[in-house]
Amino acid sequence: MQQVRQGDPRAIEALLREQLRRQGVRVQVAREAKQLSIRFTGQAAPEKRALLMLVSRTLRHVSPQNIHVAKVLAYQQGDREAVWTGRILLNRSLGRPRTLGRWLATARGKAIATLGLFVFFGLSWGLVSRLFAADPVAQAPATIQPPPAASAPTPAPPADDLIRIAGLPPHRLREQEIFDGKRLQIDTDQDISRDECSALAAQYLDAAGIDGQVVVQKPNPKSPWNGKNAPYCANNLDAVGTFFNDEYFDDVP
């Protein structure tokens, strides 16, 4: 265990192999600077969520020194390409004071930062709208508008851009490139439940990538949103799973 805490890749490999001895999974661990590369090989590729949880729980329990990231790769025996890959951040287990950057890398930091940006742009838009709405006659010279043509057609309503997937609430999707993945923002127009929020996030986890993030938003009747969408649940693909911003809604977990 002393060697494991010192970040010895062979000792970490032996520890993980011991935990998986009954599953017939081969383990190989390599270290480069502050990153571990952990390769698992089995007759069938190990299940992703369970394996990431096991590695995350094990490494955060022993807290290996100067190891910040663990990259996990799963192979099926005989294949050269990994069936899946995952990335685990270990900064929170190092016992060091958090800088702003480290705090923003946590699940809670990302969620609060996203919410803060949403509130900032919402308040800014409200201020600009009030400025332009105040006394428009005094701000621009009067102009004579020609009468509308009698035969002018009525504009068609905007097309419905909702994504409809069986078993999921209708929603819209926005993508933004971040690090080695994507930030996927899912917006709904209805008051979805916790189960529906989790199902929507799970639908897009693979599309988000290794360093991605999935955020699901729904209307929040509380101030300052007053019916506008706010982040309800999120998943940062860090083996923690989907978490909820219940404190910003009236929901009881």
Residue, then its C-alpha position, 0 to 999 in steps of 0.5 A: m500500500q505504501q508503494v500504491r500511495q507513492g504512485d508506483p504503477r506496478a503496485i497499482e496494477a497488483l491492487l486492481r488485479e486483486q480486486l478483479r481476480r474472479q472476473g478473469v480481467r487482465v490489468q496493465v498500468a503505465r504511468e507518464a508524469k502525473q497521468l496513469s494509463i490503465r488497460f483492462t482486457g477480457q473475453a468481453a470488454p468489461e462494463k464501462r460504468a461499473l469499472l469506472m466506479l471501481v477504479s475511481r473508488t479505489l484510487r481516491h481511497v488510497s490517494p496516490q501521490n502526484i497522480h492527477v488523471a487516470k485514463v481507463l481503456a477497455y479491450q476485448q481479447g484479440d482486438r487492437e482497438a479499445v471498445w471504450t475509454g474513460r477519464i477519471l480526475l483525481n485532483r479532489s483526492l490529493g488534499r491540496p487547496r483548490t484553486l479557482g481552476r480546480w474548483l471549476a473542474t468539479a461537478r459542482g463548480k461546472a454546474i454553478a458556473t453554468l447557472g451563473l452565466f445563465v443568470f448574467f445573460g438573462l439579467s443583461w438581456g432584460l436591461v437592454s430590453r428596457l433601455f430600447a423600450a423606453d420612449p422610442v419616439a424620442q430616440a428616433p425621428a418620425t418616419i412615414q411608413p407606406p401602407p402594407a400591400a393588400s395582397a401581402p401573404t401572412p408569414a408562416p409560423p416558425a418550424d418546430d425544431l423539437i427533437r422527438i425520441a420515443g420514451l423521452p420528453p421533446h427537447r432541443l439540443r445545443e453543442q459546444e466543443i470543450f477539451d476532448g469532448k462536447r458540452l451538450q445542452i438539452d432544453t425542454d419546454q415542460d416540467i420534467s421529472r428527475d427520472e426523465c432528466s436522467a434519461l435525457a442525460a443518459q441518451y447523450l452521454d456517448a456523444a459528449g465524449i471523454d471530457g464532455q458534459v451533458v446539461v439538461q434544462k427545464p423551465n423554473p418558475k422561481s425568481p429570477w428565472n420566472g419561467k425561463n429554463a435553468p440547469y436541472c441536472a448534469n453529468n460530467l462523465d467523471a464516474v460520479g453520475t448525474f446530479f441535480n440542482d434541487e436547491y434552485f427548484d422546488d423539487v424534493p430529492 
